[in-house]
Amino acid sequence: MQPTVVILGGGFSGIGTAHKLLKHTKPKVPSLKVVLVSRSTHHYWNIASVRGVVPGGIPDDSLFYDLDSGFQKYPEDSFQLVIGSVSEVDLNNECISVQTSEGQESIRYTHLVVATGSSYPSGLPFTSIGTHDETRSGLHQLQNKIESASSILIAGSGATGVETAAELAYTYGQRKQITLIVEGEAPLPSLRMDIRTAATRGLEALGVKLILNSRVQTVTEDGSQARIHLSNGESHQTDLYLPLFGIRPNTTFMPHQLLDDRGYIKLDRALRAEGSANIWGVGDVGNLESNQLIYAENQTHLLARNLNAVLTGSDGDIQELKPGVTPQIFVTLGRKKGVGQFLKFQVPSFIVSTVKGKTLFTEKGPGMIAGKNIVRSTI
């Protein structure tokens, strides 16, 4: 069969890999075909979901981008967009099963790229939760709940929990009680302690109430409210509970032998699944690096180079990933402040707000869809 790279996932890494192959490898391998499989017709710019959940925070057309529009410039024999959910990967026959609106479809591959991202067990729309309509509807429903709530309790002191608490407090001030449950002595556990302390102070300055050294044990319905029972013995009643912890890779369709005990694909440093010559993983699904955008971008470029090497018969040019072990992350505290760490260094608040806080990179969306950039790096 003709060389066919099937890419699962219409997120940052999936779109970036598809464009790079079509722009840079296709001219060298004229028979190459790229198939992009996505549950949704639209890419969800979920970097901005922390502000997008706030009513009026970001319009839909800056959060959702039509996938088809970015790939229309490629000939039909070069690219195919399939809208559906992957139900099975058949390693022996080198094909996948996809449930589309017209039924079950089987697609053969010579190389398979898994870029399906991650999601929260709660199903909250901080990542794509299904089709375009399902994700957009889920987002609007959450916006309505936030608008009507007088008290909001967030569990999860990673970047998403911190940024969401900050956006809500920045928007509503004292009009809503915003509470953040922090399992340790400060939020953002992967960062330097002084940066974590700065995040604590920044949240408190916005009016966020932090409950430290505690975690949610049980949640019970109490009429229209929820009662949150904590490990420190306290219980708190709230109009809206947002569990933003326990993010997991979207890999339930993958053969179990390719996954570790947490559900991540076991990858070698070339981003190939261990023991496989033609299964690749990129972004949040892999076990090599934590779920950070900068890591996903770097992996996307490396994966495209390695696929190019294999497809052009230059296997000796395959490169290996040097996994990042020190955080490289900007965490916004509303639109005007933030904290960050780049390698061992603290990033000043004004740089975080200037680079990320003002727009959450939404201005980069059209360019990514069109194949000009991923987020901050060019294709």
URWO-V526605 format. One line per field, one symbol per residue. ss: DSSP state (A for helix, B for strand, O for the rest). phi: phi as a letter, one per 30 degrees, with the letter a starting at -180 (. if undefined). Layout:
ss->???
phi->???
This chain:
ss->OOOBBBBBOOOAAAAAAAAAAAAAAOOOOOOOBBBBBBOOOBBBOAAAAAAAOOOOOOOAAAOBBBAAAAAOOOOOOOBBBBBBBBBBBBOOOOBBBBBBOOBBBBBBOOBBBBOOOBBOOOOOOOOOOOOAAAAAAAAAAAAAAAAAOOBBBBBOOOAAAAAAAAAAAAAAAAAOBBBBBOOOOOOOOOOOAAAAAAAAAAAAAAOOBBBOOOOBBBBBBBOOBBBBBBOOOOBBBBOBBBBOOOOBBOOOOOOAAABOOOOOBOBOOOOBBOOOOOBBBOAAABOOOOOOAAAAAAAAAAAAAAAAAAAOOOAAAOOOOOOOOOOBBBBBBOOOBBBBBBOOBBBOAAAAAAAAAOOOOAAAAAAAAAOOBOOOOBO
phi->.debccccjccedddddedddddcceddbeddbccccbdcdbdcddecddcdddeidbdedccbbddeddcddcdddcbbccclcdcaccddchbbcbccdckdbcbdbcbcccbdibacediddcbdcldeddddddddddeddddddcbbccckcdddddddeddddddchddbdcbbdcdcdadhddcedddddddeddddddjdcccchabdcbbbdbidcbccccddjdbbcbdbccdcbiebddbdddeddccddcjdddcdddicdeibcbcbbbiddccdbddbeddddddddddddddedddcicedcdccdcedccebbcbdbidcblbabbhccdceeddddddcddbhidddeeddddicadbccdc
